């Protein structure tokens, strides 16, 4: 009985959703463009926004694997979390920059991406 339980756990763990392919976006360049400082991310805004459906329902770990560590993380009430990826150079690249476009991903209490938007 114990062996059956272990096998079921291993099978269930292997059934996770695989990472999507984002057409036209070089994810290595995306990850190397921390805070949007190298201007690669801003070239991908239209491609990215047309593929938001591929990003929703991924979990936190999968989002980090896909896009790399977020530029900002915000914890919110009810165990919600927001990941922010700057699409245009942020104030960390250019201190005179007042506002930059960014992709914000909202995770619900069970760490699943529920909203993706560009602000």
Buried (B, 14 or more C-beta within 10 A) or exposed (E): EEEEEEEEEEEEEEEEEEEEEBEEBEBEEBBEBBBBBBEBBBBBBEEBEEBBEBBEEBBBEBBEEBBBEBBBEEEEEEEBBBBBBBBBBBEBBBEEBEEBBBBBBBBEEEBBBEBBEBE
